[in-house]
Amino acid sequence: MSLDILSGPPISAPVFEEDPLDLMDEIDALKREKNASILAHYYVDGEIQDIADFTGDSLKLARDATTVESPTIVFCGVHFMGESAKILSPEKRVLMPDLLAGCSLADSCPHDALKAFQDKLRAEGREFVTVAYINTTAATKSLCDWIVTSGNAREIIDKLPADKEILFVPDQHLGRYLMEVTGREFILWPGSCMVHEIFSLQDLLRAKRNKPGSVILSHPECPQNILEVSDVIGGTEKMRRHVQSIAEPTTFLVATEPAMIHAFKQVAPQHEYIPVPGIMASTGETCACNRCPHMARNTLAKVRDCLRDEKPEIVWQPYFEQARDVLRRSLLQ
């Protein structure tokens, strides 16, 4: 009898994917058992949004975290969002499916670098207010006077004293857009979002030409060349309200994280949504090539594991106290 069959490469065990519906059932049962609530950002996968108790943008979820009655929050988003939930609700336990879900914007403005730059400006005798986009670490927030989201930025900037400069961190594209709409001059930090940086103007214009009557929706984190050709510019919640307000079926070219389209379809299924960059010239099909790799670290299996194991957890840090003052003043008042 030949033994040739034993001389080949080792046979690996098959990998079985867990059924999403089974995972959702497990998560529902664990939520009840652990007395937990799930908060999910619009940029995580739609199946996670569907099992969440609260969905929204950064501003809404930060506020939702303060109203949750359950003692445990599972925050499906990125690390700075989990930090904000813990800071605003220190009495609650805040878990995250993956603590490695970071943020390129937050990484672009580390605490030490910001402090050194602030010290340099003060040494030059300049008087300024530091305004940080919410996409920053808690340590960086602790150095700031105001925290803004794309939803409340103009309101806060409009009330800042006119005799002081504004140091805006970390997103240079959002800062430049806010300079235009508020008429204020900013000192801009040179940060940007890896997702919103990669949109192709050429692909966007081609899609617009191929879809007559289409409307371009862009997040203000996009570079200026994208914003200049956009029909509607706004944060995630403003975009969601806009598509909901239009009854006539419309094609929207969406220049933000493509997972946002799930939230659009929930409130306005009559429209067609095409992620940008979008239409492949060879086939006419669309592709969402710009998923945020950090948001994508949130999966149903990790949500289940997080609830079951009650970890990983956002643990209170000493600098959270100082960050709490600016977060409360900026987001809750």
Secondary structure as a PSIPRED ss2 file (coil, helix, strand):
# PSIPRED VFORMAT (PSIPRED V4.0)

   1 M C   1.000  0.000  0.000
   2 S C   1.000  0.000  0.000
   3 L C   1.000  0.000  0.000
   4 D H   0.000  1.000  0.000
   5 I H   0.000  1.000  0.000
   6 L H   0.000  1.000  0.000
   7 S C   1.000  0.000  0.000
   8 G C   1.000  0.000  0.000
   9 P C   1.000  0.000  0.000
  10 P C   1.000  0.000  0.000
  11 I C   1.000  0.000  0.000
  12 S C   1.000  0.000  0.000
  13 A C   1.000  0.000  0.000
  14 P C   1.000  0.000  0.000
  15 V C   1.000  0.000  0.000
  16 F C   1.000  0.000  0.000
  17 E C   1.000  0.000  0.000
  18 E C   1.000  0.000  0.000
  19 D C   1.000  0.000  0.000
  20 P H   0.000  1.000  0.000
  21 L H   0.000  1.000  0.000
  22 D H   0.000  1.000  0.000
  23 L H   0.000  1.000  0.000
  24 M H   0.000  1.000  0.000
  25 D H   0.000  1.000  0.000
  26 E H   0.000  1.000  0.000
  27 I H   0.000  1.000  0.000
  28 D H   0.000  1.000  0.000
  29 A H   0.000  1.000  0.000
  30 L H   0.000  1.000  0.000
  31 K H   0.000  1.000  0.000
  32 R H   0.000  1.000  0.000
  33 E H   0.000  1.000  0.000
  34 K H   0.000  1.000  0.000
  35 N C   1.000  0.000  0.000
  36 A E   0.000  0.000  1.000
  37 S E   0.000  0.000  1.000
  38 I E   0.000  0.000  1.000
  39 L E   0.000  0.000  1.000
  40 A E   0.000  0.000  1.000
  41 H E   0.000  0.000  1.000
  42 Y C   1.000  0.000  0.000
  43 Y C   1.000  0.000  0.000
  44 V C   1.000  0.000  0.000
  45 D C   1.000  0.000  0.000
  46 G H   0.000  1.000  0.000
  47 E H   0.000  1.000  0.000
  48 I H   0.000  1.000  0.000
  49 Q H   0.000  1.000  0.000
  50 D H   0.000  1.000  0.000
  51 I H   0.000  1.000  0.000
  52 A C   1.000  0.000  0.000
  53 D C   1.000  0.000  0.000
  54 F E   0.000  0.000  1.000
  55 T E   0.000  0.000  1.000
  56 G E   0.000  0.000  1.000
  57 D C   1.000  0.000  0.000
  58 S H   0.000  1.000  0.000
  59 L H   0.000  1.000  0.000
  60 K H   0.000  1.000  0.000
  61 L H   0.000  1.000  0.000
  62 A H   0.000  1.000  0.000
  63 R H   0.000  1.000  0.000
  64 D H   0.000  1.000  0.000
  65 A H   0.000  1.000  0.000
  66 T H   0.000  1.000  0.000
  67 T H   0.000  1.000  0.000
  68 V C   1.000  0.000  0.000
  69 E C   1.000  0.000  0.000
  70 S C   1.000  0.000  0.000
  71 P C   1.000  0.000  0.000
  72 T E   0.000  0.000  1.000
  73 I E   0.000  0.000  1.000
  74 V E   0.000  0.000  1.000
  75 F E   0.000  0.000  1.000
  76 C E   0.000  0.000  1.000
  77 G C   1.000  0.000  0.000
  78 V C   1.000  0.000  0.000
  79 H H   0.000  1.000  0.000
  80 F H   0.000  1.000  0.000
  81 M H   0.000  1.000  0.000
  82 G H   0.000  1.000  0.000
  83 E H   0.000  1.000  0.000
  84 S H   0.000  1.000  0.000
  85 A H   0.000  1.000  0.000
  86 K H   0.000  1.000  0.000
  87 I H   0.000  1.000  0.000
  88 L H   0.000  1.000  0.000
  89 S C   1.000  0.000  0.000
  90 P C   1.000  0.000  0.000
  91 E C   1.000  0.000  0.000
  92 K C   1.000  0.000  0.000
  93 R E   0.000  0.000  1.000
  94 V E   0.000  0.000  1.000
  95 L E   0.000  0.000  1.000
  96 M C   1.000  0.000  0.000
  97 P C   1.000  0.000  0.000
  98 D C   1.000  0.000  0.000
  99 L C   1.000  0.000  0.000
 100 L C   1.000  0.000  0.000
 101 A C   1.000  0.000  0.000
 102 G C   1.000  0.000  0.000
 103 C C   1.000  0.000  0.000
 104 S H   0.000  1.000  0.000
 105 L H   0.000  1.000  0.000
 106 A H   0.000  1.000  0.000
 107 D H   0.000  1.000  0.000
 108 S C   1.000  0.000  0.000
 109 C C   1.000  0.000  0.000
 110 P C   1.000  0.000  0.000
 111 H H   0.000  1.000  0.000
 112 D H   0.000  1.000  0.000
 113 A H   0.000  1.000  0.000
 114 L H   0.000  1.000  0.000
 115 K H   0.000  1.000  0.000
 116 A H   0.000  1.000  0.000
 117 F H   0.000  1.000  0.000
 118 Q H   0.000  1.000  0.000
 119 D H   0.000  1.000  0.000
 120 K H   0.000  1.000  0.000
 121 L H   0.000  1.000  0.000
 122 R H   0.000  1.000  0.000
 123 A H   0.000  1.000  0.000
 124 E C   1.000  0.000  0.000
 125 G C   1.000  0.000  0.000
 126 R C   1.000  0.000  0.000
 127 E C   1.000  0.000  0.000
 128 F E   0.000  0.000  1.000
 129 V E   0.000  0.000  1.000
 130 T E   0.000  0.000  1.000
 131 V E   0.000  0.000  1.000
 132 A E   0.000  0.000  1.000
 133 Y E   0.000  0.000  1.000
 134 I C   1.000  0.000  0.000
 135 N C   1.000  0.000  0.000
 136 T C   1.000  0.000  0.000
 137 T C   1.000  0.000  0.000
 138 A H   0.000  1.000  0.000
 139 A H   0.000  1.000  0.000
 140 T H   0.000  1.000  0.000
 141 K H   0.000  1.000  0.000
 142 S C   1.000  0.000  0.000
 143 L C   1.000  0.000  0.000
 144 C C   1.000  0.000  0.000
 145 D C   1.000  0.000  0.000
 146 W E   0.000  0.000  1.000
 147 I E   0.000  0.000  1.000
 148 V E   0.000  0.000  1.000
 149 T C   1.000  0.000  0.000
 150 S C   1.000  0.000  0.000
 151 G C   1.000  0.000  0.000
 152 N C   1.000  0.000  0.000
 153 A H   0.000  1.000  0.000
 154 R H   0.000  1.000  0.000
 155 E H   0.000  1.000  0.000
 156 I H   0.000  1.000  0.000
 157 I H   0.000  1.000  0.000
 158 D H   0.000  1.000  0.000
 159 K C   1.000  0.000  0.000
 160 L C   1.000  0.000  0.000
 161 P C   1.000  0.000  0.000
 162 A C   1.000  0.000  0.000
 163 D C   1.000  0.000  0.000
 164 K C   1.000  0.000  0.000
 165 E E   0.000  0.000  1.000
 166 I E   0.000  0.000  1.000
 167 L E   0.000  0.000  1.000
 168 F E   0.000  0.000  1.000
 169 V E   0.000  0.000  1.000
 170 P C   1.000  0.000  0.000
 171 D E   0.000  0.000  1.000
 172 Q H   0.000  1.000  0.000
 173 H H   0.000  1.000  0.000
 174 L H   0.000  1.000  0.000
 175 G H   0.000  1.000  0.000
 176 R H   0.000  1.000  0.000
 177 Y H   0.000  1.000  0.000
 178 L H   0.000  1.000  0.000
 179 M H   0.000  1.000  0.000
 180 E H   0.000  1.000  0.000
 181 V H   0.000  1.000  0.000
 182 T H   0.000  1.000  0.000
 183 G C   1.000  0.000  0.000
 184 R C   1.000  0.000  0.000
 185 E C   1.000  0.000  0.000
 186 F E   0.000  0.000  1.000
 187 I E   0.000  0.000  1.000
 188 L E   0.000  0.000  1.000
 189 W C   1.000  0.000  0.000
 190 P C   1.000  0.000  0.000
 191 G E   0.000  0.000  1.000
 192 S C   1.000  0.000  0.000
 193 C C   1.000  0.000  0.000
 194 M C   1.000  0.000  0.000
 195 V C   1.000  0.000  0.000
 196 H H   0.000  1.000  0.000
 197 E H   0.000  1.000  0.000
 198 I H   0.000  1.000  0.000
 199 F C   1.000  0.000  0.000
 200 S C   1.000  0.000  0.000
 201 L H   0.000  1.000  0.000
 202 Q H   0.000  1.000  0.000
 203 D H   0.000  1.000  0.000
 204 L H   0.000  1.000  0.000
 205 L H   0.000  1.000  0.000
 206 R H   0.000  1.000  0.000
 207 A H   0.000  1.000  0.000
 208 K H   0.000  1.000  0.000
 209 R H   0.000  1.000  0.000
 210 N H   0.000  1.000  0.000
 211 K C   1.000  0.000  0.000
 212 P C   1.000  0.000  0.000
 213 G C   1.000  0.000  0.000
 214 S C   1.000  0.000  0.000
 215 V E   0.000  0.000  1.000
 216 I E   0.000  0.000  1.000
 217 L E   0.000  0.000  1.000
 218 S E   0.000  0.000  1.000
 219 H C   1.000  0.000  0.000
 220 P C   1.000  0.000  0.000
 221 E C   1.000  0.000  0.000
 222 C C   1.000  0.000  0.000
 223 P C   1.000  0.000  0.000
 224 Q H   0.000  1.000  0.000
 225 N H   0.000  1.000  0.000
 226 I H   0.000  1.000  0.000
 227 L H   0.000  1.000  0.000
 228 E C   1.000  0.000  0.000
 229 V C   1.000  0.000  0.000
 230 S C   1.000  0.000  0.000
 231 D C   1.000  0.000  0.000
 232 V E   0.000  0.000  1.000
 233 I E   0.000  0.000  1.000
 234 G C   1.000  0.000  0.000
 235 G C   1.000  0.000  0.000
 236 T H   0.000  1.000  0.000
 237 E H   0.000  1.000  0.000
 238 K H   0.000  1.000  0.000
 239 M H   0.000  1.000  0.000
 240 R H   0.000  1.000  0.000
 241 R H   0.000  1.000  0.000
 242 H H   0.000  1.000  0.000
 243 V H   0.000  1.000  0.000
 244 Q H   0.000  1.000  0.000
 245 S H   0.000  1.000  0.000
 246 I C   1.000  0.000  0.000
 247 A C   1.000  0.000  0.000
 248 E C   1.000  0.000  0.000
 249 P C   1.000  0.000  0.000
 250 T C   1.000  0.000  0.000
 251 T E   0.000  0.000  1.000
 252 F E   0.000  0.000  1.000
 253 L E   0.000  0.000  1.000
 254 V E   0.000  0.000  1.000
 255 A E   0.000  0.000  1.000
 256 T C   1.000  0.000  0.000
 257 E C   1.000  0.000  0.000
 258 P C   1.000  0.000  0.000
 259 A C   1.000  0.000  0.000
 260 M H   0.000  1.000  0.000
 261 I H   0.000  1.000  0.000
 262 H H   0.000  1.000  0.000
 263 A H   0.000  1.000  0.000
 264 F H   0.000  1.000  0.000
 265 K H   0.000  1.000  0.000
 266 Q H   0.000  1.000  0.000
 267 V H   0.000  1.000  0.000
 268 A C   1.000  0.000  0.000
 269 P C   1.000  0.000  0.000
 270 Q C   1.000  0.000  0.000
 271 H C   1.000  0.000  0.000
 272 E E   0.000  0.000  1.000
 273 Y E   0.000  0.000  1.000
 274 I E   0.000  0.000  1.000
 275 P E   0.000  0.000  1.000
 276 V C   1.000  0.000  0.000
 277 P C   1.000  0.000  0.000
 278 G C   1.000  0.000  0.000
 279 I E   0.000  0.000  1.000
 280 M C   1.000  0.000  0.000
 281 A C   1.000  0.000  0.000
 282 S C   1.000  0.000  0.000
 283 T C   1.000  0.000  0.000
 284 G C   1.000  0.000  0.000
 285 E C   1.000  0.000  0.000
 286 T E   0.000  0.000  1.000
 287 C C   1.000  0.000  0.000
 288 A C   1.000  0.000  0.000
 289 C C   1.000  0.000  0.000
 290 N C   1.000  0.000  0.000
 291 R C   1.000  0.000  0.000
 292 C C   1.000  0.000  0.000
 293 P C   1.000  0.000  0.000
 294 H C   1.000  0.000  0.000
 295 M H   0.000  1.000  0.000
 296 A H   0.000  1.000  0.000
 297 R H   0.000  1.000  0.000
 298 N C   1.000  0.000  0.000
 299 T C   1.000  0.000  0.000
 300 L H   0.000  1.000  0.000
 301 A H   0.000  1.000  0.000
 302 K H   0.000  1.000  0.000
 303 V H   0.000  1.000  0.000
 304 R H   0.000  1.000  0.000
 305 D H   0.000  1.000  0.000
 306 C H   0.000  1.000  0.000
 307 L H   0.000  1.000  0.000
 308 R H   0.000  1.000  0.000
 309 D H   0.000  1.000  0.000
 310 E C   1.000  0.000  0.000
 311 K C   1.000  0.000  0.000
 312 P C   1.000  0.000  0.000
 313 E E   0.000  0.000  1.000
 314 I C   1.000  0.000  0.000
 315 V C   1.000  0.000  0.000
 316 W C   1.000  0.000  0.000
 317 Q C   1.000  0.000  0.000
 318 P C   1.000  0.000  0.000
 319 Y C   1.000  0.000  0.000
 320 F H   0.000  1.000  0.000
 321 E H   0.000  1.000  0.000
 322 Q H   0.000  1.000  0.000
 323 A H   0.000  1.000  0.000
 324 R H   0.000  1.000  0.000
 325 D H   0.000  1.000  0.000
 326 V H   0.000  1.000  0.000
 327 L H   0.000  1.000  0.000
 328 R H   0.000  1.000  0.000
 329 R H   0.000  1.000  0.000
 330 S H   0.000  1.000  0.000
 331 L H   0.000  1.000  0.000
 332 L H   0.000  1.000  0.000
 333 Q C   1.000  0.000  0.000
